[in-house]
Amino acid sequence: MHTLRVMSESQSISSVTEAIARLREIAAAPEIETTGPWSLHQIMVHCRQSVDYSLDGFPVLRPKLLRRTIGSWVGHRFLRRERLGHRTDRSIPGAPEVRRVGDGRRAVTGLIAALERFAAADTSATKPHFIFGKLGKEEYERLHVLHVADHLAEVHA
C-alpha cells in the first residue's frame, strides 16, 4: 500500500482505515459544523456515492476516448500529487441529487459502511471511474482517501 499524507483539520489521513477512524470521531462528536457549500449530509452521501460507484459502476461514463487519454492522465496526476483539490460542490454525473437537509450522523455511518465494503472487496471488483477510466483497487483506495480528505477539510467536529 502506498502511504500518502493528506491534511484534514490538522489530521493526516493516509488510508481507508484512517479515514474510517476519523469518520468515527466525527460521528461521536457533540457538535459538527461544515464550512463549505454543502451540509454534512450532502458531503457524506456524495462521498458514499463515489465509493459505492467504484464497486457498482458509475451511472454515467464520459466517452471512452476521453477516459483513456485526458481523464486517465488527470487521474494519475492527482494520485502522483497526492492531492485532489477539486471543487467540493459538484455532484457525480448521473448521480441522484442529494438534498441539503438530512441526517448527517447517519450519513457518516453510511460512508463508513461503504468504505468497509470497499476495503473487503476483491481486487478485481472495481469498475471504471466516470472520467479517470480504469483504476485498480489500490489506485481507487488512494483516490477515495484523497476525495474524503478534501471533503473532511470542510467538516469540523
TORPA-4810 file (N, C-alpha, C, O; in nm, 3 decimals):
<nodes>
NODE_1_0.085_-0.117_0.000_0.000_0.000_0.000_0.089_0.124_0.000_0.189_0.129_0.071_M
NODE_2_0.053_0.224_-0.080_0.125_0.350_-0.082_0.081_0.433_0.036_-0.036_0.431_0.075_H
NODE_3_0.175_0.507_0.093_0.140_0.595_0.201_0.131_0.735_0.146_0.220_0.780_0.074_T
NODE_4_0.025_0.804_0.178_0.011_0.941_0.139_-0.039_1.020_0.258_-0.107_0.966_0.345_L
NODE_5_-0.005_1.143_0.261_-0.045_1.227_0.372_-0.136_1.337_0.321_-0.097_1.417_0.235_R
NODE_6_-0.253_1.341_0.374_-0.350_1.443_0.337_-0.396_1.509_0.465_-0.435_1.441_0.560_V
NODE_7_-0.390_1.639_0.468_-0.429_1.710_0.588_-0.579_1.737_0.588_-0.635_1.784_0.489_M
NODE_8_-0.641_1.707_0.697_-0.782_1.735_0.715_-0.801_1.777_0.859_-0.789_1.697_0.951_S
NODE_9_-0.831_1.906_0.878_-0.848_1.960_1.011_-0.730_1.919_1.101_-0.749_1.868_1.211_E
NODE_10_-0.610_1.943_1.051_-0.485_1.915_1.122_-0.461_1.767_1.147_-0.374_1.732_1.226_S
NODE_11_-0.535_1.681_1.081_-0.512_1.538_1.095_-0.474_1.481_0.960_-0.531_1.517_0.857_Q
NODE_12_-0.378_1.393_0.962_-0.332_1.330_0.841_-0.412_1.202_0.817_-0.434_1.124_0.909_S
NODE_13_-0.455_1.183_0.693_-0.528_1.062_0.657_-0.450_0.995_0.546_-0.430_1.054_0.440_I
NODE_14_-0.407_0.871_0.569_-0.324_0.805_0.469_-0.379_0.673_0.419_-0.317_0.607_0.336_S
NODE_15_-0.496_0.633_0.469_-0.553_0.505_0.427_-0.703_0.505_0.452_-0.755_0.592_0.522_S
NODE_16_-0.770_0.409_0.394_-0.912_0.393_0.420_-0.936_0.368_0.569_-1.032_0.418_0.626_V
NODE_17_-0.849_0.291_0.632_-0.862_0.263_0.775_-0.857_0.393_0.856_-0.936_0.411_0.949_T
NODE_18_-0.765_0.482_0.821_-0.755_0.609_0.892_-0.875_0.699_0.862_-0.921_0.772_0.949_E
NODE_19_-0.925_0.693_0.740_-1.045_0.771_0.706_-1.163_0.723_0.790_-1.240_0.804_0.841_A
NODE_20_-1.177_0.592_0.803_-1.286_0.536_0.884_-1.272_0.582_1.030_-1.371_0.619_1.093_I
NODE_21_-1.150_0.579_1.082_-1.128_0.622_1.221_-1.167_0.770_1.238_-1.230_0.806_1.337_A
NODE_22_-1.130_0.854_1.142_-1.166_0.996_1.150_-1.317_1.014_1.141_-1.375_1.096_1.213_R
NODE_23_-1.382_0.938_1.054_-1.527_0.945_1.041_-1.596_0.903_1.171_-1.698_0.961_1.209_L
NODE_24_-1.541_0.803_1.238_-1.599_0.760_1.368_-1.586_0.872_1.472_-1.676_0.893_1.553_R
NODE_25_-1.473_0.944_1.469_-1.456_1.058_1.560_-1.561_1.165_1.531_-1.620_1.222_1.623_E
NODE_26_-1.584_1.191_1.403_-1.684_1.291_1.364_-1.823_1.248_1.411_-1.898_1.328_1.467_I
NODE_27_-1.856_1.121_1.389_-1.989_1.071_1.428_-2.012_1.082_1.578_-2.125_1.101_1.622_A
NODE_28_-1.905_1.071_1.656_-1.917_1.074_1.802_-1.909_1.216_1.859_-1.934_1.235_1.978_A
NODE_29_-1.874_1.312_1.779_-1.857_1.450_1.827_-1.990_1.511_1.871_-2.093_1.486_1.808_A
NODE_30_-1.987_1.590_1.978_-2.112_1.651_2.024_-2.166_1.756_1.926_-2.287_1.773_1.913_P
NODE_31_-2.077_1.825_1.857_-2.118_1.925_1.759_-2.038_1.907_1.631_-1.918_1.879_1.635_E
NODE_32_-2.105_1.923_1.519_-2.040_1.911_1.388_-2.083_2.029_1.303_-2.202_2.056_1.290_I
NODE_33_-1.986_2.098_1.245_-2.015_2.210_1.157_-1.946_2.187_1.023_-1.846_2.116_1.015_E
NODE_34_-2.001_2.246_0.918_-1.934_2.244_0.789_-1.908_2.388_0.747_-1.986_2.478_0.778_T
NODE_35_-1.799_2.409_0.676_-1.762_2.544_0.633_-1.772_2.562_0.482_-1.755_2.673_0.432_T
NODE_36_-1.799_2.456_0.410_-1.810_2.465_0.266_-1.954_2.485_0.222_-2.041_2.516_0.303_G
NODE_37_-1.978_2.467_0.094_-2.111_2.490_0.039_-2.214_2.381_0.072_-2.334_2.405_0.060_P
NODE_38_-2.169_2.264_0.114_-2.260_2.153_0.139_-2.276_2.127_0.288_-2.188_2.156_0.369_W
NODE_39_-2.391_2.070_0.321_-2.418_2.025_0.459_-2.342_1.894_0.485_-2.291_1.831_0.392_S
NODE_40_-2.336_1.855_0.612_-2.272_1.727_0.647_-2.340_1.613_0.573_-2.272_1.524_0.520_L
NODE_41_-2.472_1.614_0.568_-2.546_1.509_0.499_-2.504_1.501_0.352_-2.476_1.392_0.302_H
NODE_42_-2.499_1.615_0.283_-2.460_1.616_0.142_-2.318_1.564_0.122_-2.293_1.485_0.030_Q
NODE_43_-2.227_1.607_0.205_-2.086_1.565_0.193_-2.075_1.413_0.207_-2.013_1.347_0.124_I
NODE_44_-2.135_1.360_0.311_-2.120_1.217_0.339_-2.189_1.130_0.234_-2.135_1.027_0.194_M
NODE_45_-2.307_1.171_0.190_-2.377_1.093_0.088_-2.300_1.099_-0.044_-2.287_0.998_-0.113_V
NODE_46_-2.249_1.216_-0.079_-2.169_1.230_-0.201_-2.046_1.139_-0.198_-2.017_1.069_-0.295_H
NODE_47_-1.974_1.140_-0.086_-1.855_1.055_-0.074_-1.894_0.907_-0.079_-1.825_0.826_-0.140_C
NODE_48_-2.005_0.873_-0.016_-2.051_0.734_-0.021_-2.086_0.693_-0.164_-2.052_0.583_-0.207_R
NODE_49_-2.153_0.781_-0.237_-2.185_0.751_-0.376_-2.057_0.715_-0.453_-2.054_0.617_-0.526_Q
NODE_50_-1.954_0.795_-0.435_-1.828_0.773_-0.506_-1.769_0.636_-0.474_-1.723_0.564_-0.564_S
NODE_51_-1.770_0.600_-0.347_-1.715_0.470_-0.305_-1.802_0.358_-0.361_-1.750_0.261_-0.417_V
NODE_52_-1.932_0.370_-0.347_-2.022_0.266_-0.398_-2.009_0.251_-0.550_-2.004_0.138_-0.600_D
NODE_53_-2.003_0.361_-0.622_-1.993_0.355_-0.767_-1.861_0.292_-0.813_-1.856_0.233_-0.921_Y
NODE_54_-1.757_0.303_-0.732_-1.630_0.240_-0.771_-1.642_0.087_-0.774_-1.563_0.020_-0.840_S
NODE_55_-1.740_0.035_-0.702_-1.765_-0.110_-0.700_-1.885_-0.151_-0.785_-1.887_-0.260_-0.843_L
NODE_56_-1.985_-0.064_-0.792_-2.110_-0.098_-0.860_-2.120_-0.043_-1.002_-2.203_-0.087_-1.080_D
NODE_57_-2.035_0.054_-1.034_-2.039_0.119_-1.164_-2.102_0.257_-1.153_-2.204_0.275_-1.086_G
NODE_58_-2.040_0.354_-1.218_-2.091_0.491_-1.218_-2.214_0.499_-1.309_-2.221_0.428_-1.409_F
NODE_59_-2.310_0.585_-1.274_-2.432_0.593_-1.355_-2.408_0.646_-1.496_-2.479_0.608_-1.590_P
NODE_60_-2.309_0.732_-1.513_-2.276_0.790_-1.643_-2.125_0.789_-1.659_-2.052_0.833_-1.570_V
NODE_61_-2.079_0.739_-1.772_-1.936_0.741_-1.802_-1.910_0.843_-1.912_-1.988_0.854_-2.007_L
NODE_62_-1.801_0.916_-1.900_-1.759_1.004_-2.008_-1.716_0.916_-2.125_-1.692_0.797_-2.105_R
NODE_63_-1.706_0.971_-2.246_-1.666_0.889_-2.361_-1.534_0.815_-2.337_-1.443_0.866_-2.272_P
NODE_64_-1.527_0.692_-2.390_-1.411_0.606_-2.368_-1.280_0.674_-2.407_-1.180_0.662_-2.336_K
NODE_65_-1.279_0.743_-2.520_-1.157_0.812_-2.565_-1.111_0.913_-2.460_-0.992_0.922_-2.431_L
NODE_66_-1.203_0.988_-2.404_-1.169_1.086_-2.301_-1.115_1.017_-2.177_-1.016_1.061_-2.119_L
NODE_67_-1.181_0.907_-2.135_-1.135_0.834_-2.016_-0.997_0.773_-2.036_-0.919_0.765_-1.941_R
NODE_68_-0.966_0.731_-2.158_-0.837_0.665_-2.184_-0.723_0.764_-2.207_-0.607_0.724_-2.205_R
NODE_69_-0.755_0.889_-2.230_-0.650_0.987_-2.260_-0.642_1.092_-2.149_-0.575_1.071_-2.048_T
NODE_70_-0.709_1.202_-2.169_-0.701_1.314_-2.076_-0.749_1.275_-1.936_-0.685_1.309_-1.837_I
NODE_71_-0.861_1.203_-1.927_-0.914_1.164_-1.797_-0.816_1.079_-1.719_-0.794_1.101_-1.600_G
NODE_72_-0.756_0.981_-1.786_-0.658_0.894_-1.722_-0.537_0.975_-1.676_-0.486_0.955_-1.565_S
NODE_73_-0.491_1.065_-1.762_-0.374_1.148_-1.729_-0.403_1.233_-1.605_-0.320_1.241_-1.514_W
NODE_74_-0.519_1.297_-1.602_-0.556_1.383_-1.489_-0.567_1.300_-1.361_-0.516_1.341_-1.256_V
NODE_75_-0.632_1.185_-1.368_-0.646_1.100_-1.250_-0.512_1.058_-1.193_-0.492_1.063_-1.072_G
NODE_76_-0.420_1.017_-1.279_-0.289_0.975_-1.232_-0.206_1.094_-1.182_-0.121_1.079_-1.095_H
NODE_77_-0.233_1.211_-1.237_-0.165_1.332_-1.188_-0.209_1.361_-1.045_-0.126_1.392_-0.959_R
NODE_78_-0.339_1.351_-1.019_-0.388_1.371_-0.882_-0.321_1.271_-0.787_-0.279_1.308_-0.677_F
NODE_79_-0.312_1.147_-0.830_-0.252_1.044_-0.744_-0.104_1.071_-0.720_-0.054_1.051_-0.610_L
NODE_80_-0.033_1.116_-0.822_0.110_1.149_-0.805_0.127_1.267_-0.710_0.218_1.267_-0.626_R
NODE_81_0.041_1.367_-0.722_0.049_1.486_-0.637_-0.002_1.458_-0.496_0.026_1.533_-0.402_R
NODE_82_-0.077_1.348_-0.482_-0.138_1.312_-0.354_-0.230_1.422_-0.303_-0.235_1.451_-0.183_E
NODE_83_-0.302_1.481_-0.398_-0.394_1.588_-0.363_-0.493_1.606_-0.476_-0.454_1.612_-0.593_R
NODE_84_-0.620_1.613_-0.441_-0.722_1.639_-0.544_-0.740_1.788_-0.565_-0.722_1.839_-0.676_L
NODE_85_-0.775_1.858_-0.458_-0.801_2.000_-0.472_-0.918_2.027_-0.566_-0.917_2.126_-0.640_G
NODE_86_-1.018_1.940_-0.564_-1.132_1.954_-0.654_-1.240_2.043_-0.591_-1.239_2.069_-0.471_H
NODE_87_-1.331_2.090_-0.675_-1.445_2.167_-0.625_-1.533_2.074_-0.545_-1.572_1.967_-0.592_R
NODE_88_-1.564_2.115_-0.425_-1.638_2.028_-0.335_-1.789_2.051_-0.340_-1.863_2.006_-0.252_T
NODE_89_-1.835_2.119_-0.443_-1.979_2.142_-0.456_-2.033_2.083_-0.586_-2.140_2.122_-0.633_D
NODE_90_-1.961_1.990_-0.643_-2.004_1.928_-0.769_-2.050_1.785_-0.744_-1.983_1.707_-0.678_R
NODE_91_-2.166_1.754_-0.798_-2.221_1.618_-0.788_-2.154_1.526_-0.890_-2.095_1.572_-0.987_S
NODE_92_-2.165_1.398_-0.866_-2.117_1.298_-0.960_-2.215_1.292_-1.077_-2.335_1.282_-1.054_I
NODE_93_-2.166_1.300_-1.200_-2.257_1.297_-1.315_-2.350_1.176_-1.312_-2.306_1.061_-1.299_P
NODE_94_-2.479_1.204_-1.325_-2.579_1.097_-1.328_-2.626_1.050_-1.192_-2.722_0.974_-1.183_G
NODE_95_-2.559_1.093_-1.086_-2.598_1.051_-0.950_-2.722_1.129_-0.906_-2.741_1.244_-0.946_A
NODE_96_-2.804_1.066_-0.825_-2.920_1.140_-0.773_-2.872_1.262_-0.693_-2.773_1.256_-0.621_P
NODE_97_-2.944_1.371_-0.708_-2.910_1.491_-0.631_-2.933_1.464_-0.483_-3.033_1.402_-0.444_E
NODE_98_-2.841_1.511_-0.401_-2.851_1.489_-0.257_-2.909_1.615_-0.194_-2.857_1.725_-0.210_V
NODE_99_-3.018_1.596_-0.121_-3.081_1.710_-0.053_-2.990_1.764_0.056_-2.913_1.691_0.118_R
NODE_100_-3.000_1.894_0.078_-2.919_1.960_0.181_-2.958_1.910_0.321_-2.872_1.889_0.406_R
NODE_101_-3.087_1.892_0.342_-3.137_1.851_0.473_-3.139_1.699_0.480_-3.191_1.632_0.390_V
NODE_102_-3.084_1.646_0.586_-3.083_1.502_0.608_-3.006_1.473_0.736_-2.947_1.562_0.796_G
NODE_103_-3.008_1.349_0.776_-2.941_1.306_0.899_-2.792_1.289_0.872_-2.748_1.187_0.821_D
NODE_104_-2.715_1.391_0.907_-2.571_1.390_0.882_-2.497_1.277_0.952_-2.409_1.215_0.892_G
NODE_105_-2.532_1.250_1.076_-2.464_1.143_1.150_-2.493_1.007_1.087_-2.405_0.921_1.079_R
NODE_106_-2.615_0.988_1.044_-2.649_0.862_0.977_-2.573_0.851_0.845_-2.531_0.742_0.806_R
NODE_107_-2.556_0.963_0.776_-2.480_0.964_0.651_-2.333_0.932_0.676_-2.268_0.867_0.593_A
NODE_108_-2.279_0.977_0.789_-2.140_0.941_0.825_-2.130_0.790_0.840_-2.036_0.729_0.789_V
NODE_109_-2.225_0.730_0.910_-2.227_0.585_0.928_-2.237_0.513_0.794_-2.174_0.409_0.774_T
NODE_110_-2.315_0.568_0.703_-2.327_0.510_0.570_-2.197_0.514_0.492_-2.163_0.418_0.423_G
NODE_111_-2.122_0.624_0.504_-1.992_0.632_0.438_-1.894_0.533_0.500_-1.817_0.470_0.428_L
NODE_112_-1.897_0.518_0.630_-1.810_0.419_0.696_-1.841_0.280_0.640_-1.750_0.205_0.607_I
NODE_113_-1.969_0.246_0.630_-2.009_0.114_0.577_-1.960_0.096_0.433_-1.914_-0.012_0.397_A
NODE_114_-1.971_0.200_0.353_-1.924_0.191_0.213_-1.773_0.169_0.207_-1.725_0.089_0.127_A
NODE_115_-1.698_0.241_0.290_-1.552_0.224_0.292_-1.513_0.085_0.342_-1.417_0.026_0.292_L
NODE_116_-1.585_0.033_0.439_-1.558_-0.103_0.487_-1.588_-0.206_0.378_-1.513_-0.302_0.360_E
NODE_117_-1.696_-0.185_0.306_-1.730_-0.274_0.193_-1.620_-0.268_0.087_-1.579_-0.371_0.034_R
NODE_118_-1.573_-0.147_0.058_-1.466_-0.131_-0.040_-1.340_-0.205_0.007_-1.278_-0.278_-0.070_F
NODE_119_-1.302_-0.186_0.133_-1.182_-0.249_0.187_-1.190_-0.401_0.178_-1.088_-0.468_0.156_A
NODE_120_-1.309_-0.457_0.196_-1.327_-0.602_0.193_-1.342_-0.658_0.052_-1.336_-0.780_0.033_A
NODE_121_-1.362_-0.572_-0.046_-1.388_-0.618_-0.183_-1.262_-0.680_-0.245_-1.150_-0.646_-0.210_A
NODE_122_-1.285_-0.770_-0.338_-1.178_-0.833_-0.413_-1.107_-0.728_-0.499_-1.167_-0.629_-0.540_D
NODE_123_-0.979_-0.751_-0.525_-0.903_-0.654_-0.605_-0.956_-0.640_-0.748_-0.929_-0.540_-0.814_T
NODE_124_-1.031_-0.738_-0.795_-1.085_-0.731_-0.932_-1.225_-0.669_-0.937_-1.287_-0.667_-1.043_S
NODE_125_-1.275_-0.620_-0.824_-1.414_-0.576_-0.815_-1.440_-0.434_-0.865_-1.555_-0.394_-0.878_A
NODE_126_-1.337_-0.357_-0.895_-1.359_-0.217_-0.929_-1.414_-0.199_-1.071_-1.387_-0.278_-1.161_T
NODE_127_-1.490_-0.093_-1.086_-1.548_-0.053_-1.215_-1.480_0.075_-1.262_-1.423_0.147_-1.180_K
NODE_128_-1.485_0.105_-1.390_-1.420_0.227_-1.440_-1.475_0.354_-1.374_-1.595_0.366_-1.349_P
NODE_129_-1.386_0.447_-1.348_-1.425_0.577_-1.296_-1.488_0.656_-1.409_-1.451_0.639_-1.525_H
NODE_130_-1.583_0.742_-1.377_-1.657_0.813_-1.483_-1.570_0.901_-1.570_-1.604_0.924_-1.686_F
NODE_131_-1.456_0.952_-1.519_-1.368_1.036_-1.600_-1.225_0.983_-1.603_-1.157_0.998_-1.704_I
NODE_132_-1.177_0.922_-1.494_-1.039_0.874_-1.487_-1.021_0.738_-1.553_-0.908_0.694_-1.575_F
NODE_133_-1.130_0.671_-1.584_-1.123_0.543_-1.653_-1.089_0.428_-1.560_-1.126_0.427_-1.443_G
NODE_134_-1.018_0.331_-1.615_-0.985_0.207_-1.541_-0.884_0.237_-1.430_-0.776_0.291_-1.455_K
NODE_135_-0.923_0.200_-1.309_-0.835_0.214_-1.193_-0.835_0.082_-1.117_-0.939_0.017_-1.103_L
NODE_136_-0.719_0.044_-1.068_-0.711_-0.074_-0.983_-0.758_-0.040_-0.843_-0.780_0.077_-0.810_G
NODE_137_-0.774_-0.142_-0.761_-0.825_-0.120_-0.626_-0.733_-0.029_-0.546_-0.780_0.057_-0.472_K
NODE_138_-0.603_-0.048_-0.558_-0.508_0.035_-0.484_-0.519_0.181_-0.527_-0.515_0.272_-0.444_E
NODE_139_-0.532_0.205_-0.658_-0.548_0.342_-0.706_-0.679_0.401_-0.656_-0.683_0.517_-0.615_E
NODE_140_-0.786_0.323_-0.659_-0.914_0.370_-0.607_-0.904_0.401_-0.458_-0.960_0.500_-0.411_Y
NODE_141_-0.834_0.317_-0.384_-0.821_0.343_-0.241_-0.755_0.479_-0.220_-0.803_0.560_-0.140_E
NODE_142_-0.647_0.505_-0.292_-0.579_0.634_-0.280_-0.671_0.748_-0.321_-0.674_0.853_-0.257_R
NODE_143_-0.748_0.727_-0.428_-0.842_0.829_-0.474_-0.951_0.855_-0.369_-0.985_0.970_-0.342_L
NODE_144_-1.005_0.748_-0.311_-1.108_0.765_-0.208_-1.052_0.841_-0.088_-1.120_0.927_-0.032_H
NODE_145_-0.930_0.810_-0.047_-0.869_0.880_0.066_-0.855_1.029_0.034_-0.888_1.114_0.116_V
NODE_146_-0.806_1.059_-0.086_-0.792_1.199_-0.126_-0.927_1.270_-0.132_-0.941_1.383_-0.087_L
NODE_147_-1.026_1.202_-0.188_-1.158_1.259_-0.204_-1.224_1.286_-0.069_-1.275_1.395_-0.044_H
NODE_148_-1.221_1.186_0.018_-1.280_1.203_0.151_-1.206_1.314_0.227_-1.270_1.396_0.293_V
NODE_149_-1.074_1.316_0.218_-0.996_1.418_0.289_-1.030_1.558_0.239_-1.041_1.651_0.319_A
NODE_150_-1.047_1.574_0.108_-1.086_1.705_0.053_-1.216_1.752_0.118_-1.229_1.869_0.156_D
NODE_151_-1.311_1.662_0.131_-1.440_1.699_0.189_-1.432_1.714_0.341_-1.499_1.800_0.398_H
NODE_152_-1.352_1.632_0.407_-1.340_1.642_0.552_-1.273_1.772_0.595_-1.287_1.815_0.710_L
NODE_153_-1.199_1.835_0.504_-1.139_1.965_0.536_-1.247_2.070_0.563_-1.219_2.175_0.621_A
NODE_154_-1.370_2.042_0.519_-1.481_2.134_0.542_-1.573_2.089_0.656_-1.678_2.148_0.679_E
NODE_155_-1.531_1.984_0.727_-1.609_1.931_0.838_-1.530_1.953_0.966_-1.414_1.913_0.975_V
NODE_156_-1.593_2.016_1.064_-1.525_2.048_1.189_-1.608_1.994_1.306_-1.721_2.035_1.330_H
NODE_157_-1.547_1.900_1.376_-1.617_1.835_1.487_-1.540_1.860_1.617_-1.582_1.814_1.723_A
</nodes>
